[in-house]
Amino acid sequence: MVKSLEEREQREYERQEIIRKAVGEADRIILNGSDGSVEETDWLTFKVAEKFVEKVGIRLTGKLMRRDME
């Protein structure tokens, strides 16, 4: 079933809201846990982003390896 342009735009809006909320929550948690310095706040932000990239990278690597073995 092909979705209408309006349905696709609505879903994209919803995805952007999810991202906005997730970033806001991560910022809140990081700021509450940081010592308040820019350096520690930036480092914590970097480490959170790094963990997400690692998580997705592992999943993608597994999928690619399975596909290559087929």
TADAHU-V559622 format. One record per backbone hydrogen bond with DSSP energy under -0.5 kcal/mol. NH is the residue of the N-H (numbers start at 0). CO is the residue of the C=O. Records with the same first field share a line. If there is no record, write none. Layout:
NH->CO, CO
//
This chain:
7->3
8->4
9->5
10->6
11->7
12->8
13->9
14->10
15->11
16->12
17->13
18->14
19->15
20->16
21->17
22->18
23->19
24->20
25->21
26->22
27->23
28->24
29->25
30->26
31->27
32->28
33->29
40->36
41->37
42->38
43->39
44->40
45->41
46->42
47->43
48->44
49->45
50->46
51->47
52->48
53->49
54->50
55->51
56->52
57->53
58->54
59->55
60->56
61->57
62->58
63->59
64->60
65->61
66->62
67->63
68->64
69->65, 66
//
